């Protein structure tokens, strides 16, 4: 039969070259598409009529085929379903429709689009003569024999195949179920004559049947060998039974009984105990050489070593706990009081579900050491897990035992390490968690940090609930902004602000210096550091809210002193303000001390950062121009909007402020915040920028001893801001005498240490006029123009 029975339709449709596979008409199959061109072709096809032309690559290894790298006869197919997979690839379900032949490649980018001839026919147009009928019977007989020899094809398919009357469909259906070489598939696809197609398939099937018969012979030989191995296994089992009767216990039997004995001694839930005992019995049934025996041994080792019923007895003594906290930490009174409250309630109610404490504060203020002190005061074990950078959920929940080298998660591992089911468990840096395709660890922590759920925490490796309700969880973070809201909701946040200079001095003298002397093998007789020298280290060599860099500098002094003692053979080294530079070099920092001169257009603001408060100098220049407003200093969007709100307020109140009405037309205003490499954002510099602009426009100087913070509105109201304590401490370090804060922040002043309150005057303001009255000085005072 020739091509004249076909109806030929010309189409322009997208094309995908397939690697290592062929698609026949009437065939339904799914495959993955990963190449960009192929994905583009799929998307184009879905937009149009879901038709796509599929042909096979000549060399399946070629990643970017050209026109000559794939066969030009293939199958017009219809896309039934598409599913996006992780990694950007797409799984597509297609159904072959009809044969097609490429006439011309119309485009190669961004996908192949081909002009093809589609060959379709109706069964009524086919004249089935005796030759075709005989060939169809041969193919059916071949397929029946192939199914008998091969386990890859279901016998039920024979019923479907025998009922097919269309010779073309018969060949395509059989070819789609038989595993053929790509070249053989292509020969069948390119045969348009039905008799020729049947003949090609008959020859291919005969070759496949011959190969399958050879495989069957090899299988029979292998089965004989396997039966011999099974016989040996049976005899070994009989030997084990005989050994047991004679009292000669096998090593594996002894190992399993040892596991069972340990499991029975543990007070653990009944279901978990039964599962562990079943796993021990399964170890006996498996072959000693099986890979699974190692997995079961690891599982049983974890089960028997976990502290299911071991817990330390709390030593609840408020006085003793207070002494420990005061000895190891200076200041932090609010935090200590909250911890002592928790200990007191624990004494009154033994089975209280403990709150999850979250200690939030800048680096180096002692968050981790506070957690250690809590464990010490409660007489509990202490374990710490750093969450910084963790992005694999398995770190929390563990791996399933189906994976090679599977292990429990870090939580269960650290509980085992502590040897107690009620340790103090510290999750350090919880704000540094991240997530990727391996899961979201923050979501896995939701169960762990919920007292209502964590009594049945299930690790993927153990597959058994473990009670975490008696564990006291403590978390630390530098900021709460990056902690997911559901996780933050489960924790009680205790904020730890930075230390004052006086607190740092006391910490250095009472804790850091003695500690470093001991670590460097020195004593008070070997090294003497004067109090002024310690204050200089605090002010001139560190700039931080905590004391971590302070400790490093003290350690540096100790090292230099130890070298001098050994090298110069001296008994005592004395470090004072005069020779401190010999040990630490030139001072690294000059604190932003308040300027002793009142300047026009220069105002001092206060800012909050993750490492504590900072003073912020804001400069304004007014120049003849066309009314442009320029903002520099790497300012964020919120800070720029605050500056614009301030300018609008000044324009609306120019008459009251004694400023010319049309200043915005013929003057350019440049607002700059120094240290331009450091990003700055937030609304709290609003009143500071407005004051600096008004100062520059009126040529009135700003009191250099005044600092301010607050958000400005278009109407000149001063709105409250955050981080008051940290900002006040920064102002205190800089020598500021007066601070303007929003009236709604009055309650925040209760957190300010009394020593700081005595040295600074606080002015509560609620509108810009009050700010200007306090900040701008009367003409004739000591001032310096810009």
C-alpha positions as CSV (number, residue, x, y, z in Angstrom):
1,X,0.0,0.0,0.0
2,X,1.4,3.4,-0.9
3,X,1.1,6.9,0.4
4,X,-1.8,7.7,-1.8
5,X,-4.3,6.5,0.9
6,X,-3.0,9.1,3.3
7,X,-4.6,12.5,3.8
8,X,-1.7,15.0,4.0
9,X,-2.1,18.2,6.0
10,X,0.7,20.8,6.2
11,X,1.2,22.4,9.7
12,X,3.6,24.8,11.4
13,X,4.1,23.5,14.9
14,X,6.8,23.5,17.6
15,X,9.3,20.7,17.6
16,X,11.1,18.8,20.4
17,X,14.0,16.4,19.7
18,X,13.9,13.4,22.1
19,X,17.0,11.8,23.5
20,X,17.0,7.9,23.6
21,X,13.3,7.4,23.0
22,X,10.7,7.4,20.3
23,X,7.0,8.1,20.3
24,X,4.4,6.3,18.1
25,X,0.9,7.2,17.2
26,X,-1.7,6.0,19.7
27,X,1.0,5.9,22.4
28,X,0.5,7.6,25.7
29,X,3.7,8.4,27.6
30,X,5.2,10.9,30.0
31,X,8.8,12.2,30.0
32,X,10.8,15.1,31.5
33,X,11.8,18.2,29.6
34,X,14.8,20.2,30.9
35,X,16.3,22.0,27.9
36,X,15.4,25.7,27.5
37,X,14.5,25.3,23.8
38,X,12.2,22.3,24.6
39,X,10.5,24.1,27.5
40,X,9.9,27.1,25.2
41,X,8.4,24.8,22.5
42,X,6.0,23.3,25.1
43,X,4.9,26.7,26.3
44,X,4.2,27.8,22.7
45,X,2.3,24.6,22.0
46,X,0.1,25.1,25.1
47,X,-0.7,28.6,23.9
48,X,-1.8,27.4,20.5
49,X,-3.6,24.0,20.1
50,X,-1.5,21.7,22.4
51,X,0.0,20.0,19.3
52,X,3.8,19.3,19.2
53,X,6.1,17.4,16.8
54,X,8.3,14.8,18.5
55,X,11.3,13.2,16.7
56,X,14.3,11.3,17.9
57,X,17.9,12.6,18.1
58,X,20.5,10.6,16.2
59,X,23.1,11.1,19.0
60,X,21.3,11.2,22.3
61,X,24.4,12.6,24.1
62,X,24.3,15.9,22.1
63,X,22.8,18.6,24.4
64,X,22.2,21.3,21.8
65,X,21.2,19.6,18.6
66,X,21.1,21.3,15.2
67,X,18.8,20.5,12.2
68,X,21.1,17.6,11.1
69,X,21.2,16.0,14.5
70,X,17.6,14.6,14.6
71,X,15.5,12.4,12.3
72,X,13.0,14.2,10.1
73,X,10.2,11.7,10.5
74,X,8.4,11.7,13.8
75,X,5.1,11.9,15.5
76,X,2.5,14.7,15.8
77,X,1.4,14.5,19.4
78,X,-1.1,16.2,21.7
79,X,-0.1,17.5,25.1
80,X,-2.4,16.1,27.8
81,X,-0.8,17.4,31.0
82,X,2.2,19.4,32.2
83,X,3.8,19.5,35.7
84,X,6.6,21.8,36.8
85,X,9.3,19.9,38.8
86,X,11.9,21.3,41.3
87,X,15.0,22.6,39.4
88,X,13.1,24.1,36.5
89,X,12.3,21.0,34.5
90,X,8.8,20.0,33.3
91,X,7.1,16.6,33.3
92,X,4.8,16.3,30.3
93,X,2.1,13.7,29.4
94,X,1.5,13.3,25.7
95,X,-0.5,11.1,23.3
96,X,0.8,10.3,19.8
97,X,-1.7,11.3,17.1
98,X,-0.2,10.6,13.7
99,X,3.0,10.3,11.6
100,X,4.7,13.5,10.3
101,X,7.6,14.5,8.1
102,X,9.6,17.7,8.3
103,X,9.5,19.8,5.1
104,X,11.3,22.8,6.5
105,X,12.7,24.2,9.8
106,X,11.1,27.6,10.1
107,X,13.0,28.8,13.2
108,X,15.7,27.5,15.6
109,X,15.4,30.2,18.4
110,X,14.0,30.4,21.0
111,X,12.7,27.0,20.0
112,X,12.5,24.8,16.9
113,X,9.4,25.4,14.8
114,X,8.9,23.1,11.8
115,X,6.7,23.0,8.7
116,X,5.6,19.4,8.5
117,X,3.4,17.1,6.5
118,X,0.9,15.2,8.8
119,X,-0.2,11.8,7.4
120,X,-3.6,10.6,8.5
121,X,-6.0,8.0,7.1
122,X,-9.4,6.3,7.7
123,X,-9.7,2.5,8.2
124,X,-12.3,2.4,5.5
125,X,-9.7,3.6,2.9
126,X,-7.4,0.6,3.6
127,X,-7.8,-2.5,1.5
128,X,-6.6,-5.4,3.7
129,X,-5.5,-8.2,1.3
130,X,-4.2,-11.7,2.2
131,X,-0.6,-10.6,2.4
132,X,-1.4,-7.9,5.0
133,X,-3.7,-10.3,7.0
134,X,-1.0,-12.9,7.1
135,X,1.6,-10.4,8.2
136,X,-0.7,-9.1,10.9
137,X,-1.2,-12.7,12.2
138,X,2.6,-13.2,12.3
139,X,3.1,-10.0,14.3
140,X,0.4,-11.0,16.8
141,X,2.0,-14.5,17.2
142,X,5.4,-12.9,17.6
143,X,4.0,-10.5,20.3
144,X,2.3,-13.4,22.1
145,X,5.7,-15.3,22.2
146,X,7.5,-12.2,23.3
147,X,5.0,-11.6,26.2
148,X,5.5,-15.3,27.3
149,X,9.3,-14.9,27.5
150,X,9.5,-11.3,28.8
151,X,8.4,-10.2,32.3
152,X,8.3,-6.5,31.1
153,X,5.0,-6.7,29.4
154,X,1.6,-7.6,31.0
155,X,-0.2,-10.7,29.5
156,X,-3.5,-8.7,29.6
157,X,-2.2,-6.6,26.7
158,X,-2.7,-9.6,24.3
159,X,-6.5,-9.2,24.5
160,X,-6.2,-5.6,23.4
161,X,-3.7,-6.4,20.6
162,X,-5.7,-9.2,19.1
163,X,-8.8,-7.1,18.7
164,X,-7.0,-4.4,16.5
165,X,-8.1,-4.6,12.9
166,X,-6.1,-1.6,11.6
167,X,-2.6,-2.8,10.4
168,X,-1.0,0.5,11.0
169,X,-2.3,0.8,14.5
170,X,-1.4,-2.8,15.3
171,X,2.3,-2.2,14.4
172,X,2.4,1.1,16.3
173,X,0.8,-0.4,19.5
174,X,3.1,-3.4,19.5
175,X,6.2,-1.3,18.8
176,X,5.3,1.0,21.7
177,X,5.1,-2.0,24.2
178,X,8.3,-3.8,23.0
179,X,11.7,-2.5,24.2
180,X,13.5,-1.8,20.9
181,X,16.6,0.0,19.8
182,X,16.1,3.7,18.7
183,X,17.3,2.7,15.2
184,X,14.6,0.0,15.0
185,X,11.9,2.4,16.3
186,X,12.9,4.9,13.6
187,X,12.7,2.2,10.8
188,X,9.1,1.5,11.9
189,X,8.2,5.2,12.0
190,X,9.7,5.8,8.5
191,X,7.8,2.9,6.9
192,X,4.6,4.5,5.5
193,X,3.6,1.3,3.6
194,X,1.6,-0.9,5.9
195,X,2.9,-4.2,4.6
196,X,6.5,-3.0,4.8
197,X,5.9,-1.8,8.3
198,X,4.5,-5.2,9.4
199,X,7.4,-7.0,7.7
200,X,10.0,-4.8,9.6
201,X,8.3,-5.4,13.0
202,X,8.1,-9.2,12.3
203,X,11.9,-9.3,11.7
204,X,12.7,-7.2,14.7
205,X,10.4,-9.3,17.0
206,X,12.0,-12.6,15.8
207,X,15.5,-11.2,16.8
208,X,14.2,-10.1,20.2
209,X,12.5,-13.5,20.8
210,X,15.8,-15.2,20.0
211,X,17.7,-13.0,22.5
212,X,15.0,-13.6,25.2
213,X,15.3,-17.4,24.7
214,X,19.1,-17.1,25.4
215,X,18.4,-14.9,28.5
216,X,15.9,-17.6,29.7
217,X,18.6,-20.3,29.5
218,X,21.0,-18.1,31.5
219,X,18.3,-17.5,34.1
220,X,17.7,-21.2,34.5
221,X,21.4,-21.7,35.3
222,X,21.4,-18.8,37.8
223,X,18.3,-20.3,39.5
224,X,20.1,-23.5,40.1
225,X,22.9,-21.6,41.7
226,X,20.5,-19.6,43.9
227,X,18.7,-22.7,45.1
228,X,22.1,-24.0,46.2
229,X,22.7,-20.8,48.2
230,X,19.2,-21.2,49.7
231,X,19.9,-24.8,50.7
232,X,23.1,-23.6,52.4
233,X,21.1,-20.9,54.3
234,X,18.6,-23.5,55.4
235,X,21.4,-25.7,56.7
236,X,23.0,-22.8,58.6
237,X,19.7,-22.0,60.3
238,X,19.5,-25.7,61.3
239,X,23.0,-25.4,62.7
240,X,21.9,-22.3,64.8
241,X,19.0,-24.3,66.2
242,X,21.3,-27.2,67.1
243,X,23.8,-24.7,68.7
244,X,21.0,-23.2,70.8
245,X,19.9,-26.7,72.0
246,X,23.5,-27.4,73.0
247,X,23.9,-24.1,74.7
248,X,26.4,-22.8,72.2
249,X,24.9,-19.3,71.5
250,X,25.8,-17.6,68.3
251,X,27.3,-14.1,68.5
252,X,24.4,-12.5,66.6
253,X,21.9,-14.2,68.9
254,X,23.8,-12.9,71.9
255,X,23.9,-9.3,70.4
256,X,20.1,-9.3,69.8
257,X,19.3,-10.6,73.3
258,X,21.6,-7.9,74.7
259,X,19.6,-5.3,72.7
260,X,16.3,-6.8,74.0
261,X,17.5,-6.8,77.6
262,X,18.4,-3.1,77.4
263,X,15.1,-2.1,75.7
264,X,13.1,-4.0,78.3
265,X,14.8,-2.1,81.1
266,X,14.0,1.3,79.6
267,X,10.7,3.1,80.6
268,X,9.5,4.1,77.2
269,X,6.0,4.2,75.6
270,X,4.6,0.7,74.9
271,X,4.3,1.1,71.1
272,X,7.9,2.4,70.7
273,X,9.2,-0.5,72.9
274,X,7.3,-3.1,70.8
275,X,8.6,-1.6,67.5
276,X,12.2,-1.6,68.9
277,X,11.9,-5.3,69.9
278,X,10.5,-6.2,66.4
279,X,13.5,-4.5,64.8
280,X,15.8,-6.6,67.1
281,X,14.0,-9.8,66.0
282,X,14.3,-8.7,62.3
283,X,18.1,-8.4,62.8
284,X,18.1,-12.2,63.4
285,X,16.1,-13.0,60.3
286,X,18.3,-11.0,58.0
287,X,21.5,-12.3,56.4
288,X,24.6,-11.2,58.3
289,X,25.9,-9.8,55.0
290,X,22.8,-7.7,54.3
291,X,23.4,-3.9,54.1
292,X,20.2,-3.4,56.2
293,X,21.7,-5.0,59.3
294,X,24.0,-2.0,59.7
295,X,21.0,0.3,59.5
296,X,19.1,-1.7,62.2
297,X,22.1,-1.8,64.5
298,X,22.5,2.0,64.3
299,X,18.8,2.4,65.0
300,X,18.9,0.1,68.0
301,X,22.0,1.8,69.4
302,X,20.2,5.1,69.3
303,X,17.1,3.7,70.9
304,X,19.0,2.1,73.9
305,X,21.3,5.2,74.4
306,X,18.6,7.9,74.4
307,X,17.6,9.1,77.9
308,X,14.0,8.0,77.7
309,X,13.6,7.9,81.5
310,X,16.7,9.7,82.8
311,X,16.4,13.3,84.0
312,X,18.3,15.5,86.4
313,X,16.7,16.7,89.6
314,X,16.2,20.4,89.6
315,X,18.0,22.3,92.4
316,X,15.5,25.1,93.0
317,X,16.9,27.7,95.3
318,X,16.2,31.3,94.5
319,X,19.0,32.7,96.6
320,X,21.6,30.4,95.1
321,X,20.3,31.1,91.6
322,X,20.5,34.9,92.2
323,X,24.1,34.5,93.5
324,X,25.1,32.5,90.4
325,X,23.5,35.0,88.0
326,X,25.0,38.0,89.8
327,X,28.4,36.4,90.0
328,X,28.6,35.6,86.3
329,X,26.8,38.6,84.9
330,X,27.0,42.3,85.7
331,X,23.8,44.4,85.1
332,X,21.0,42.8,83.1
333,X,18.6,43.2,86.0
334,X,15.4,42.8,84.0
335,X,16.6,39.5,82.5
336,X,17.7,38.1,85.8
337,X,14.4,39.0,87.4
338,X,12.5,37.2,84.7
339,X,14.7,34.1,85.1
340,X,14.2,34.1,88.9
341,X,10.4,34.4,88.4
342,X,10.5,31.3,86.2
343,X,12.6,29.4,88.8
344,X,10.1,30.4,91.6
345,X,7.1,29.2,89.6
346,X,9.0,25.9,88.8
347,X,9.3,25.4,92.6
348,X,5.6,25.9,93.2
349,X,4.4,23.8,90.3
350,X,6.7,20.9,89.4
351,X,5.1,19.9,86.1
352,X,4.7,23.4,84.6
353,X,5.2,23.5,80.8
354,X,8.1,25.9,80.6
355,X,7.9,29.1,78.4
356,X,10.3,29.4,75.5
357,X,12.5,32.3,76.3
358,X,14.0,34.3,73.4
359,X,16.9,36.5,74.4
360,X,17.2,39.3,71.8
361,X,20.1,41.8,71.8
362,X,23.2,43.0,70.0
363,X,26.3,40.7,69.7
364,X,28.5,40.3,72.7
365,X,26.1,41.2,75.5
366,X,26.1,37.8,77.0
367,X,23.0,36.0,75.6
368,X,24.7,32.6,75.4
369,X,26.4,32.8,78.7
370,X,23.1,33.7,80.4
371,X,21.6,30.4,79.1
372,X,24.6,28.6,80.6
373,X,24.0,30.3,83.9
374,X,20.3,29.3,83.9
375,X,21.4,25.7,83.4
376,X,23.8,26.0,86.3
377,X,21.3,27.6,88.6
378,X,18.8,24.9,87.9
379,X,21.4,22.1,88.2
380,X,20.6,20.9,84.7
381,X,22.7,19.8,81.7
382,X,23.4,22.4,79.0
383,X,23.4,21.8,75.3
384,X,23.7,24.3,72.5
385,X,22.8,24.1,68.8
386,X,23.8,26.9,66.5
387,X,21.1,27.6,63.9
388,X,23.2,30.2,61.9
389,X,23.0,29.3,58.2
390,X,21.1,26.0,58.6
391,X,18.8,25.4,55.6
392,X,18.2,21.6,55.7
393,X,15.1,20.5,57.6
394,X,16.8,17.1,58.2
395,X,19.2,19.0,60.7
396,X,16.1,19.3,62.9
397,X,14.0,16.2,62.1
398,X,16.7,13.8,61.0
399,X,16.9,11.6,57.8
400,X,14.7,8.7,57.0
401,X,16.3,5.3,57.3
402,X,15.9,4.8,53.6
403,X,18.9,7.0,52.9
404,X,22.5,5.7,53.1
405,X,24.2,7.1,56.2
406,X,20.9,8.3,57.7
407,X,21.2,9.8,61.2
408,X,18.8,11.4,63.7
409,X,18.5,15.2,63.7
410,X,20.7,17.5,65.8
411,X,18.0,17.8,68.5
412,X,17.8,14.1,69.3
413,X,21.7,13.9,68.9
414,X,22.2,16.6,71.5
415,X,19.6,15.2,73.9
416,X,21.5,11.9,73.7
417,X,24.8,13.8,74.3
418,X,23.3,15.5,77.4
419,X,22.3,12.2,78.9
420,X,19.1,13.7,80.3
421,X,15.6,14.3,79.0
422,X,15.3,17.7,80.7
423,X,18.4,19.7,79.8
424,X,18.6,23.5,79.1
425,X,18.6,23.5,75.3
426,X,19.9,26.6,73.6
427,X,19.0,27.4,70.0
428,X,21.7,30.0,69.2
429,X,21.1,32.6,66.4
430,X,17.5,31.6,65.6
431,X,17.2,34.8,63.4
432,X,19.9,33.4,61.0
433,X,17.8,30.4,59.8
434,X,17.3,30.1,56.1
435,X,15.5,27.7,53.7
436,X,16.0,26.1,50.3
437,X,14.8,23.0,48.3
438,X,15.8,20.8,51.2
439,X,13.0,22.2,53.4
440,X,12.3,25.0,55.9
441,X,14.0,24.4,59.3
442,X,12.0,27.3,60.8
443,X,8.8,25.4,60.1
444,X,10.2,22.2,61.6
445,X,11.0,24.2,64.8
446,X,7.3,25.1,65.2
447,X,6.6,21.7,66.7
448,X,9.7,21.7,68.9
449,X,9.1,25.1,70.4
450,X,5.4,24.5,71.2
451,X,4.8,23.1,74.8
452,X,1.5,21.7,73.6
453,X,3.1,19.6,70.8
454,X,6.6,18.8,71.7
455,X,5.7,15.9,74.0
456,X,5.3,13.8,70.9
457,X,8.2,15.1,68.8
458,X,9.0,12.5,66.1
459,X,12.4,12.3,64.5
460,X,12.4,10.8,61.0
461,X,15.2,8.4,61.8
462,X,13.7,7.0,65.0
463,X,10.1,7.1,63.7
464,X,9.0,7.1,67.4
465,X,7.7,10.0,69.5
466,X,10.2,11.4,72.0
467,X,9.0,13.7,74.9
468,X,10.6,17.1,74.7
469,X,8.1,18.8,77.1
470,X,10.6,18.7,80.0
471,X,13.4,20.4,78.1
472,X,13.8,24.1,78.8
473,X,14.3,25.7,75.4
474,X,16.1,29.1,75.2
475,X,16.7,30.9,71.9
476,X,18.9,33.8,71.1
477,X,18.7,36.4,68.3
478,X,20.2,39.8,67.3
479,X,16.8,41.0,65.9
480,X,13.3,39.7,65.7
481,X,12.6,41.1,62.2
482,X,13.9,38.0,60.4
483,X,12.2,35.4,62.7
484,X,9.0,34.0,61.0
485,X,5.8,35.3,62.8
486,X,4.4,31.8,63.8
487,X,7.8,30.9,65.4
488,X,8.2,34.3,67.2
489,X,4.6,33.9,68.6
490,X,5.7,30.7,70.4
491,X,8.5,32.5,72.3
492,X,8.6,35.1,75.1
493,X,11.0,37.8,74.0
494,X,13.4,39.3,76.6
495,X,15.3,42.2,75.2
496,X,18.9,42.8,76.3
497,X,20.3,46.2,75.3
498,X,23.9,47.3,75.2
499,X,26.0,48.1,78.2
500,X,26.9,51.6,79.5
501,X,30.5,52.6,79.8
502,X,30.3,52.1,83.6
503,X,28.8,48.6,83.1
504,X,31.6,47.7,80.6
505,X,34.2,49.0,83.1
506,X,32.8,46.8,85.9
507,X,32.5,43.7,83.6
508,X,36.1,44.2,82.5
509,X,37.5,44.6,86.0
510,X,35.5,41.9,87.7
511,X,35.2,39.3,84.9
512,X,37.2,39.8,81.8
513,X,40.6,40.8,83.2
514,X,40.7,38.0,85.8
515,X,39.6,35.5,83.2
516,X,42.3,36.5,80.7
517,X,45.0,36.6,83.3
518,X,44.2,33.0,84.1
519,X,44.0,31.9,80.5
520,X,47.4,33.5,79.8
521,X,49.2,32.0,82.8
522,X,49.5,35.4,84.5
523,X,48.6,36.7,88.0
524,X,47.8,40.2,89.5
525,X,51.5,40.3,90.6
526,X,52.6,39.8,86.9
527,X,50.3,42.2,85.2
528,X,48.7,45.4,86.6
529,X,46.2,47.3,84.3
530,X,45.1,50.7,85.7
531,X,41.5,51.7,85.7
532,X,42.1,54.7,83.4
533,X,43.7,52.3,80.9
534,X,40.7,50.0,81.0
535,X,38.4,53.0,80.3
536,X,40.6,54.0,77.4
537,X,40.4,50.5,76.0
538,X,36.6,50.8,76.2
539,X,36.4,54.3,74.6
540,X,39.3,54.3,72.1
541,X,39.8,50.7,71.0
542,X,36.2,49.3,70.9
543,X,32.9,50.4,69.5
544,X,30.2,47.9,70.3
545,X,27.1,47.4,72.5
546,X,28.6,44.2,74.0
547,X,32.0,43.3,75.4
548,X,33.4,40.8,72.9
549,X,36.0,43.2,71.4
550,X,36.8,44.5,74.8
551,X,37.8,41.0,75.9
552,X,39.9,40.6,72.8
553,X,41.8,43.8,73.5
554,X,42.4,42.7,77.1
555,X,43.7,39.4,75.8
556,X,46.0,41.3,73.4
557,X,47.4,43.2,76.4
558,X,47.9,40.0,78.3
559,X,49.8,38.4,75.3
560,X,52.1,41.4,74.9
561,X,52.7,41.4,78.7
562,X,53.5,37.7,78.8
563,X,56.0,38.2,75.9
564,X,57.7,41.1,77.8
565,X,57.9,39.0,81.0
566,X,59.6,36.1,79.3
567,X,61.8,38.1,76.9
568,X,63.0,40.9,79.2
569,X,62.9,38.7,82.3
570,X,60.8,41.2,84.3
571,X,58.5,40.2,87.2
572,X,55.8,42.8,86.8
573,X,54.3,44.7,83.8
574,X,52.3,47.8,84.5
575,X,49.9,49.1,81.9
576,X,48.5,52.6,82.3
577,X,47.0,55.3,80.1
578,X,50.4,56.6,79.1
579,X,51.9,53.4,77.7
580,X,48.6,51.7,76.5
581,X,49.4,52.5,72.9
582,X,52.6,50.4,73.2
583,X,50.4,47.4,73.7
584,X,47.4,48.1,71.5
585,X,48.8,50.5,69.0
586,X,47.2,53.8,67.9
587,X,43.6,54.2,69.1
588,X,41.3,52.8,66.5
589,X,38.2,54.8,67.3
590,X,37.4,58.3,68.3
591,X,34.0,58.3,69.9
592,X,31.5,60.7,68.2
593,X,32.0,63.2,71.0
594,X,29.7,66.2,70.9
595,X,31.2,69.2,69.2
596,X,32.0,72.1,71.5
597,X,30.9,74.6,68.9
598,X,27.4,75.4,67.9
599,X,27.1,75.2,64.1
600,X,24.5,76.3,61.5
601,X,22.9,73.5,59.6
602,X,24.5,70.6,61.6
603,X,22.2,68.6,63.9
604,X,22.9,65.5,66.0
605,X,20.5,62.7,65.6
606,X,20.3,59.2,67.3
607,X,20.1,55.9,65.4
608,X,19.6,52.3,66.4
609,X,21.6,49.5,64.8
610,X,21.9,45.7,65.4
611,X,25.0,46.3,67.5
612,X,23.6,49.1,69.6
613,X,23.0,52.8,69.3
614,X,24.9,55.4,67.3
615,X,25.0,59.2,67.1
616,X,24.2,60.6,63.7
617,X,25.5,63.9,62.5
618,X,23.2,65.5,59.8
619,X,24.6,68.3,57.7
620,X,22.6,70.7,55.5
621,X,23.8,73.3,53.0
622,X,21.5,75.9,51.3
623,X,22.8,77.3,48.0
624,X,21.4,79.5,45.3
625,X,19.8,77.4,42.6
626,X,16.5,76.2,41.2
627,X,14.8,74.6,44.2
628,X,16.4,71.1,44.0
629,X,16.5,68.8,47.0
630,X,19.6,66.5,47.1
631,X,19.9,63.6,49.6
632,X,23.2,61.8,50.1
633,X,24.8,59.4,52.5
634,X,23.3,56.1,51.2
635,X,19.9,56.8,52.7
636,X,17.0,54.4,52.4
637,X,13.5,55.2,51.0
638,X,11.9,55.8,54.4
639,X,14.6,58.2,55.4
640,X,14.3,60.1,52.1
641,X,10.5,60.3,52.6
642,X,11.1,61.8,56.1
643,X,13.3,64.5,54.6
644,X,10.6,65.3,52.1
645,X,8.0,65.5,54.8
646,X,10.2,67.9,56.8
647,X,10.6,70.2,53.7
648,X,6.8,70.2,53.2
649,X,6.4,71.2,56.8
650,X,8.9,74.0,56.4
651,X,7.2,75.3,53.3
652,X,3.7,75.2,54.9
653,X,5.0,77.1,58.0
654,X,7.6,79.4,56.4
655,X,6.0,82.6,57.7
656,X,6.0,81.3,61.3
657,X,9.6,80.2,61.0
658,X,10.8,83.5,59.5
659,X,11.7,81.9,56.2
660,X,11.1,83.5,52.8
661,X,8.0,82.1,51.2
662,X,9.7,81.3,47.9
663,X,12.9,79.8,49.3
664,X,12.1,76.5,47.5
665,X,12.2,78.3,44.1
666,X,15.6,79.8,44.1
667,X,17.6,77.8,46.6
668,X,19.0,74.2,46.4
669,X,19.0,72.2,49.6
670,X,21.6,69.5,50.1
671,X,21.1,67.1,53.1
672,X,24.0,64.8,53.8
673,X,24.5,62.2,56.5
674,X,28.3,61.5,56.9
675,X,29.9,58.0,56.7
676,X,28.3,57.7,53.3
677,X,29.4,54.1,52.7
678,X,27.1,52.8,55.5
679,X,23.4,52.3,54.5
680,X,20.9,54.2,56.7
681,X,17.1,54.0,56.9
682,X,14.2,54.6,59.2
683,X,11.9,57.5,60.1
684,X,13.5,58.4,63.5
685,X,15.8,61.1,61.9
686,X,12.8,63.1,60.7
687,X,12.9,65.9,63.3
688,X,16.8,66.0,63.1
689,X,16.8,66.6,59.3
690,X,14.0,69.2,59.6
691,X,15.9,71.1,62.4
692,X,19.1,71.1,60.3
693,X,17.3,72.5,57.3
694,X,15.5,75.2,59.3
695,X,18.9,76.1,60.9
696,X,20.5,76.4,57.5
697,X,17.6,78.5,56.1
698,X,17.4,80.9,59.1
699,X,21.2,80.9,59.7
700,X,20.6,80.1,63.3
701,X,23.0,77.7,65.0
702,X,22.0,74.5,66.7
703,X,23.0,73.7,70.2
704,X,25.9,71.2,69.9
705,X,25.1,69.6,73.3
706,X,21.6,68.6,72.1
707,X,20.7,65.3,70.3
708,X,17.2,64.3,69.1
709,X,15.2,61.4,67.7
710,X,11.6,61.3,66.4
711,X,9.5,60.9,63.3
712,X,8.0,64.1,61.8
713,X,4.6,64.4,60.1
714,X,3.5,67.0,57.5
715,X,1.7,68.9,60.3
716,X,4.8,69.0,62.5
717,X,3.8,66.4,65.0
718,X,6.6,64.3,66.5
719,X,5.7,60.5,66.5
720,X,7.4,57.9,68.8
721,X,10.3,55.7,67.6
722,X,12.0,52.6,68.9
723,X,15.4,51.8,70.4
724,X,15.3,54.6,72.9
725,X,17.6,52.9,75.5
726,X,20.3,52.1,72.9
727,X,20.1,55.6,71.5
728,X,20.4,57.3,74.9
729,X,23.5,55.1,75.7
730,X,25.1,56.3,72.5
731,X,24.4,59.9,73.3
732,X,25.8,59.4,76.8
733,X,29.0,58.0,75.3
734,X,29.2,61.0,73.0
735,X,28.9,63.5,75.9
736,X,25.5,64.8,74.9
737,X,23.8,66.9,77.7
738,X,20.3,67.2,76.4
739,X,18.1,64.7,74.4
740,X,14.8,65.5,72.7
741,X,12.5,62.5,72.5
742,X,8.8,62.1,71.5
743,X,6.4,62.5,74.4
744,X,4.9,59.1,73.6
745,X,8.3,57.5,74.4
746,X,8.1,58.7,78.0
747,X,7.6,55.1,79.3
748,X,10.9,54.0,77.7
749,X,12.9,56.3,80.0
750,X,12.2,53.8,82.8
751,X,14.7,51.4,81.2
752,X,17.5,54.0,81.2
753,X,20.1,53.4,84.0
754,X,20.0,56.0,86.9
755,X,23.6,56.9,86.3
756,X,22.8,58.0,82.8
757,X,19.6,59.9,83.8
758,X,21.6,62.0,86.2
759,X,24.0,63.2,83.5
760,X,21.4,63.9,80.7
761,X,18.4,66.2,80.6
762,X,15.5,64.6,78.8
763,X,13.0,66.9,77.0
764,X,9.7,65.4,75.9
765,X,8.3,67.0,72.7
766,X,5.2,66.5,70.6
767,X,5.6,69.1,67.9
768,X,8.4,70.7,65.8
769,X,8.0,74.1,67.4
770,X,9.1,72.6,70.8
771,X,12.0,71.0,69.1
772,X,13.2,74.3,67.6
773,X,12.8,76.1,70.9
774,X,15.1,73.6,72.5
775,X,17.6,73.1,69.7
776,X,18.1,76.5,68.0
777,X,20.2,78.9,70.0
778,X,19.6,82.7,70.4
779,X,21.7,84.8,68.0
780,X,25.0,85.9,69.6
781,X,25.8,82.6,71.3
782,X,29.0,80.7,70.5
783,X,28.4,79.4,66.9
784,X,30.1,78.6,63.7
785,X,28.5,79.1,60.3
786,X,28.5,76.5,57.6
